Amino acid sequence: MPNTKDIRAKISSTSKTQQTTKAMKMVAAAKLRRAQLAIINARPYANKIYQIIRRMALVDRIQHPLLLSTVNEASAKKVLLVVLTSDRGLCGGFNSGINKYARNYLAANRDKKEKIDFFFIGRKGQEFFRRFGIAPVHSVTQLGNEIKYPVASEISETLWHHFLDGEYDEIRLVYNEFKSALNQIVIDERLLPIEIGTEAEKEFTEYGFSKDFIFEPSVEGILDELVKKHFAIQIFRVLQESLASEHGARMTAMENATKNAAERIRSLTLTYNKVRQAAITTELIEITSGAEALNG
């Protein structure tokens, strides 16, 4: 049976761990609130600029290398898979879900594609795939706790250069979309080419630009700038989504760890009291037996 000294040491150690996890939960909660606000601000702008692009692309049926009316994913043979994870751990299944999905995608499509390359954003994805001998064509780490638009713009520029140079005919992104602190969903999203979609035709008929509109310098020039801006905004948005998901997952994980530590302390305290009671009982029996022996 363990002695009281060992049990007290375990209680003390668990209590310190509980204090750490509780502090980490509070920090993650504060960061989550800021990240949620950033998502709320980014989503409407990203959606609106995409809507404008869809309508402008139908003016004079302009062809743009980053846009397609409809996309046949099965026809893509050269794929760049962007895997978005975190740099740090202690966030539950946040990274494992992404890594598992990306690995399954590779296994399911390796024989169907000419090549599948990886672009890692976040250290955990890169570390995971390194074990399988997979080296990325690019990697970005240390994004910090606040996503900067210039970083997203630089990533987007790197990606569309690869696409326009013909190195890949499809670029996909796997990331965690934020739903709530308890719920993050793994999303596999095609980044390039950008699909206009059949619904755009209906939208253009109902809400399209008037014939009296004059585009300066040209529809093509404006559309080109908007498409690149849209792509950078989408990268910025998913980075924000992923960051909020990471903070939510970490907050939940630390809350569970804090509860587990409290349960562990309760169990150890109960064991400590039982051991102490047994020791006192044994001591009393010994004293009583000794007294009886002396009186006998």
C-alpha positions in Angstrom: 0.0 0.0 0.0 1.4 3.5 -0.8 2.4 5.7 2.1 1.0 9.1 2.9 4.2 10.9 1.8 4.0 9.5 -1.8 0.3 10.3 -2.0 0.8 13.9 -0.8 3.5 14.3 -3.5 1.2 13.1 -6.2 -1.6 15.4 -5.0 0.8 18.3 -5.0 2.0 17.5 -8.5 -1.5 17.0 -9.9 -2.6 20.3 -8.3 0.2 22.2 -10.1 -0.8 20.5 -13.4 -4.4 21.6 -12.8 -3.3 25.2 -12.2 -1.3 25.1 -15.5 -4.2 23.6 -17.5 -6.7 26.1 -16.0 -4.4 29.0 -16.9 -4.0 27.7 -20.5 -7.8 27.3 -20.8 -8.3 31.0 -19.8 -5.6 32.2 -22.2 -7.1 30.1 -25.1 -10.6 31.5 -24.3 -9.3 35.0 -24.5 -7.5 34.3 -27.8 -10.6 32.5 -29.1 -12.8 35.6 -28.6 -10.4 37.7 -30.7 -10.2 35.0 -33.4 -14.0 34.8 -33.6 -14.3 38.5 -34.1 -11.7 38.3 -36.9 -13.8 35.6 -38.6 -17.0 37.6 -38.3 -15.3 40.5 -39.9 -13.6 38.5 -42.7 -16.5 36.3 -43.9 -18.9 38.9 -45.3 -16.1 40.6 -47.3 -14.8 37.3 -48.7 -18.3 36.3 -49.7 -19.1 39.6 -51.3 -16.0 39.8 -53.4 -16.6 36.3 -54.6 -20.1 37.3 -55.7 -18.8 40.3 -57.6 -16.2 38.1 -59.4 -18.9 35.6 -60.4 -21.0 38.4 -62.0 -18.1 40.2 -63.6 -16.8 37.0 -65.2 -20.1 36.7 -67.1 -19.7 40.2 -68.6 -18.7 39.5 -72.2 -18.0 35.9 -71.1 -14.4 36.8 -70.0 -11.9 34.0 -69.8 -9.5 34.1 -66.8 -6.8 31.5 -66.1 -7.8 31.2 -62.5 -11.6 30.9 -63.2 -13.7 28.1 -64.6 -17.4 27.9 -65.2 -17.5 24.3 -63.9 -14.8 22.1 -62.6 -14.3 18.4 -63.2 -12.2 17.3 -60.2 -11.6 13.9 -61.7 -9.7 15.4 -64.7 -7.1 17.0 -62.4 -3.9 15.0 -62.6 -1.4 17.3 -60.9 -2.5 18.3 -57.4 -1.0 20.5 -54.7 -2.5 19.7 -51.3 -2.2 22.5 -48.8 -2.3 21.1 -45.2 -3.1 23.6 -42.5 -2.2 22.6 -39.0 -0.9 24.3 -35.9 2.6 24.9 -34.7 1.8 23.8 -31.1 0.2 20.8 -29.6 -2.1 20.4 -26.5 -5.2 21.1 -28.6 -6.9 17.7 -28.6 -7.6 16.1 -32.0 -7.2 19.3 -33.9 -4.1 18.2 -35.8 -4.6 14.5 -35.9 -7.9 14.9 -37.8 -6.3 17.0 -40.5 -3.3 14.7 -40.8 -5.4 11.6 -41.0 -7.6 13.2 -43.7 -4.6 14.3 -45.8 -3.0 10.9 -45.5 -6.2 9.1 -46.5 -6.5 11.5 -49.5 -3.0 10.6 -50.6 -3.7 6.9 -50.3 -7.0 7.1 -52.2 -5.6 9.3 -55.0 -2.0 8.3 -55.4 -2.6 5.9 -58.3 -5.2 8.2 -60.0 -3.0 11.3 -60.2 0.3 12.0 -62.0 1.6 13.7 -58.8 0.4 14.9 -55.4 2.7 17.4 -53.7 2.3 19.0 -50.3 2.4 22.5 -49.0 2.4 22.6 -45.2 1.2 25.5 -43.1 2.0 24.7 -39.5 4.7 22.6 -37.9 2.5 19.7 -36.8 1.6 18.6 -40.4 5.1 18.8 -41.6 6.4 16.7 -38.6 3.6 14.1 -39.2 4.3 13.5 -42.9 8.1 13.6 -42.4 7.7 10.1 -40.8 6.5 8.8 -44.1 9.3 10.4 -46.1 7.2 13.2 -47.6 8.9 16.5 -48.1 6.9 19.6 -49.0 7.4 21.9 -52.0 6.8 24.7 -49.5 6.2 25.2 -45.8 5.2 28.1 -43.6 5.4 28.0 -39.8 5.3 30.4 -36.8 2.3 32.3 -37.9 1.7 33.4 -34.3 -1.6 34.2 -32.6 -2.7 36.9 -34.9 -2.9 36.4 -38.7 -1.5 39.2 -40.8 -3.0 39.8 -44.2 0.5 40.3 -45.9 1.4 36.7 -44.9 -1.9 35.4 -46.4 -1.2 37.5 -49.5 2.3 36.1 -49.9 1.0 32.5 -49.5 -1.7 33.1 -52.1 0.8 34.6 -54.6 3.0 31.5 -54.2 0.1 29.2 -54.9 -1.4 31.0 -57.9 2.1 31.3 -59.5 2.4 27.5 -59.2 -1.0 27.2 -60.9 -0.4 29.7 -63.7 3.0 28.1 -64.4 1.2 24.8 -65.2 2.9 22.9 -62.3 -0.5 21.9 -61.0 -4.0 21.9 -62.4 -5.6 21.7 -59.0 -4.8 23.2 -55.6 -6.7 21.9 -52.6 -6.7 23.0 -49.0 -7.4 20.8 -45.9 -8.2 22.8 -42.8 -10.4 23.0 -39.7 -13.5 25.2 -40.1 -14.6 26.8 -36.9 -18.1 26.0 -35.8 -17.8 26.4 -32.0 -15.3 25.8 -29.2 -16.5 22.2 -29.1 -16.9 21.6 -32.8 -14.4 22.0 -35.6 -15.0 20.4 -39.0 -12.3 19.1 -41.3 -12.8 20.8 -44.7 -11.3 19.8 -48.0 -11.7 22.8 -50.2 -10.6 23.4 -53.8 -8.7 26.7 -54.0 -7.8 26.7 -57.7 -9.3 26.9 -60.2 -12.0 29.1 -58.8 -15.4 27.8 -59.9 -18.0 30.3 -61.1 -20.8 27.7 -60.9 -24.0 27.4 -62.8 -25.9 29.5 -60.2 -23.9 32.5 -61.3 -25.8 32.6 -64.6 -29.1 33.0 -62.7 -27.6 35.6 -60.4 -26.2 37.5 -63.4 -29.6 37.6 -65.1 -31.3 38.9 -62.0 -28.7 41.1 -60.4 -26.0 41.5 -63.0 -24.4 44.8 -64.0 -26.4 47.3 -66.1 -25.4 47.8 -69.7 -24.8 51.5 -68.7 -21.9 50.5 -66.5 -18.5 51.6 -67.7 -15.5 49.6 -66.4 -12.1 51.4 -66.2 -9.5 50.5 -67.2 -11.3 47.4 -68.5 -13.5 44.5 -67.3 -10.5 42.2 -67.8 -8.1 44.4 -65.7 -10.6 44.8 -62.9 -11.4 41.1 -62.8 -7.8 40.1 -62.7 -7.1 42.3 -59.7 -10.3 41.1 -58.0 -9.6 37.4 -58.6 -6.1 37.8 -57.0 -7.5 39.9 -54.2 -10.3 37.3 -53.7 -7.8 34.5 -53.5 -5.7 36.3 -50.9 -8.8 37.0 -48.9 -9.8 33.3 -49.0 -6.4 32.3 -47.7 -6.7 35.0 -45.0 -10.1 33.7 -44.0 -9.1 30.0 -43.7 -6.1 31.0 -41.7 -8.5 32.8 -39.3 -10.8 29.8 -39.3 -8.0 27.5 -38.5 -6.6 29.7 -35.7 -10.1 30.0 -34.1 -10.5 26.2 -34.3 -7.1 25.7 -32.7 -7.9 28.0 -29.8 -11.3 26.4 -29.4 -9.8 22.9 -29.4 -7.1 23.9 -27.0 -9.6 25.5 -24.6 -11.8 22.4 -24.7 -8.8 20.1 -24.2 -7.5 22.2 -21.2 -11.0 22.2 -19.7 -11.1 18.5 -19.9 -7.6 18.2 -18.5 -8.5 20.5 -15.6 -11.6 18.4 -14.8 -9.5 15.2 -15.0 -7.0 16.7 -12.6 -9.7 17.6 -10.2 -11.0 14.0 -10.3 -7.5 12.7 -9.8 -7.0 14.9 -6.8 -10.3 13.8 -5.3 -9.4 10.1 -5.8 -5.9 10.6 -4.4 -7.3 12.5 -1.4 -9.7 9.7 -0.7 -6.9 7.2 -0.9 -4.7 9.4 1.4 -7.5 9.6 4.0 -8.0 5.8 3.9 -4.3 5.1 4.3 -4.0 7.7 7.1 -7.1 6.2 8.8 -5.6 2.7 8.5 -2.3 3.9 9.9 -4.1 5.5 12.9 -6.2 2.4 13.5 -3.1 0.2 13.4 -1.3 2.5 15.8 -4.3 2.5 18.2 -4.4 -1.3 18.1 -0.7 -1.5 18.9 -1.1 1.0 21.8 -4.1 -0.9 23.2 -2.3 -4.3 22.8 0.8 -2.9 24.5 -1.3 -1.5 27.4 -3.1 -4.8 27.9 0.2 -6.7 27.8 1.6 -4.4 30.6 -1.5 -4.8 32.7 -1.5 -8.5 32.1 
